[in-house]
């Protein structure tokens, strides 16, 4: 089967796909996702999770979309692909910066919302059953789900001993007596102002 190339039809994975643009032989997407779109998804997730994930490279998506029947019948639609999104965040323990790249497959079968799952759907087409509404497939939702499900809600360092040492140092600093943290002499940041103070020694 030869799938049509989505970019030849100016179709994007970050835009809803109308069934009328889906050939019976399927579509193949292979693209770098817009930076602004990825950042918007991460910002929205930050509001809910409180975790700060940032881009550290281009996000790429490959996706094959295959209707399991003639498109005019609104058939189930199989989606198979892959998402890779280089990200960075901080360890929730020691606060060290982490590589948090999301590298995940996309596997889903969408059924027409009013019909529900087809009773004769084969196991290979029942990996992750969802639905599409009307004649539109929510591709942005598919990509968003793959991205956000790949984010760890408790990012920690892979090197546990080093992370333990950094965490212990942070705790020791936080719990240190106040006098141990106090400066031992004049703060050099005020040195320039010291010369502006009028004293008997510098009065004219």
N, C-alpha and C positions, 0 to 999 in steps of 0.2 A: 504494500500500500504506500502510495506517495502522498504525503500530507502537504498541503499548501503552506508556504512560508508566510507567517503572520506579518512580518515587516514589509513584505511586498504589497500588502493591503493596508498598510499604515495602522495596524492593530497593535495594541499594547496590553501587557498583563496588568497594568494599573488602571485600565478602563473596562467598564462592563462590556461583555461580548453579547451582541444580539445574535440569535440563532440564524438569522438570515445571512450573516457573514461567516457561518460555520459550514464548510463544505462537507458532504457526506463522507469524503475520504479523510477528513480531519484537518487540524491546523497544528503547525509547529512554531512555538515561540522560543526565541533565544535572544535575550537582550540584557543590557545593563539598565537597572532600574534608576529612575531619576533620584538624585541625592535628596532633593526637597521632600519627595514622597516618603522615603525611608525615615528621614528625620522627623516628619510629622507623625509617623506611626510610633516611633520611639518616644516622642514627647507626650503623646496620648497615653502610652503605657506608663510613663513616669508618674503621671497624675494618679494612677491607680496603685502602682506597686511601690512608688517612692524610690525606685532604683534608677541610677543614672547610667544609661547605655549610650555610647556615642559611636558614630561611624569612624572606621579607620581605613576604609578602602571601598571600592565599588561593589555594589550588590548585583549579582548575576542570577538570572532565572532561566532555566530551560523547562519547557512545558509542552507536552503533547496532549491535544484535546481530540478525543475520538467519539463521535456519536455512535451509539450501539443500535443503529437503525437509521432509516431515512429521517432527515432533519425535520421535514414537514409534519412528521408524526409526533414531534416533541419527545424523542426517545431518552432513555438514560444516557448520560454523557460521562465517559471515563477521562480522568485527568491523571497524567503521570509525568513527573518531572523532578526537578531538583532546585533548591535555593541555597546560595552561599552568600553570606553577608558578614564581612569582616567588621567586628565591633570591639570596643574596649569598655571596661568598667573598672570598679575597685572592689577589692576583697572586703567582705562585710566584717572580717575580723581585724586584719592588720592595716587595712586601707591602702595596700599596695595596688598599683595599676595592674590589670589583668587583660590578657587576650580573651575575648569572649565571642569569638567567631561562631556564627550559626551556620551549620553545614548539614542540611536536612533534606530528605526526599519529600516529594509531594505526591500523595496517592489518595485519590478520592473518586467516588462515583456519585454523580448528581442525578437525582430523579425529579421529574416534574412534580411540583409541590402538591398538586391536587390528586395525583395518582398514587403517590407513595412508592415504596420499593417494589420493583418488579418481582413477582413470585418465582420466576425462573432465572433470576440473576445468578450467574455462576460465581463460585467463591472468589475467583480472581478479580471479579468486578464488584466485590462487596467488601473491600478493604476498609473503607471509611464512607459510609453512606450519608449523604446529605441531600439537598434539593436545590432546584432553581425555580424562580418564580416567573410566571408568564413566559415570555420568549427571551429572557435575558439571563446570562450566567454572570454571577458576581465574581469575576476574576480578581479584583482588588481584595475582596474578602478572603479568597483562597490564599493569595500571597501573604496577606496580613497574618492570617492564622498560622501559616508555616513559620513566619518570622517570629511572632510573639511566643508561640509554643516552644521555640528553640531557646528562649531566654531563661537562664537560671534565676530562680527567685531567691537563691542563697549562694551567690558567687563566692568561691573561696579559692585560695592558692592551691595549685597542684603539689607544690613542695611544702608538705605539712610541717616538717621540722623548722624550716626557715620562717614559715608563717607564724609558728608558735613563738619563735624568738622575737620576731617583730611585734607580735601582739603583747608579749610579756614586757617588752621595753615601753610600749605605749601605756600599758597599765601602770607600770612603775612611775612613769612621768606624771600621769594623771593623779596618782595616789601619793606623790611626794609631798612632804611637809611644805607649807607655804614659804617658810624662811629659806628652804633650799632652792626655791625658784626665784627668790628676790635678787635683784642686781646687787653686786658687791660694791659698786662705785657709781659716780655720776653717769647718767645715761648720755652717751655721746651724741644722741640725736638732738639734745638741747644745747650743745656746745655753742652753736651759732647765736642762740638767743642770749646766752650768758653775757656776751659782750655788749648787749644792748641795755642791760640793766644798769641804772644809774646808782653808783655807790660813792662814798666819800673819796675813794681813790681815783675815780675817773671823772669827777665833777670839774667843770671848767671854772 
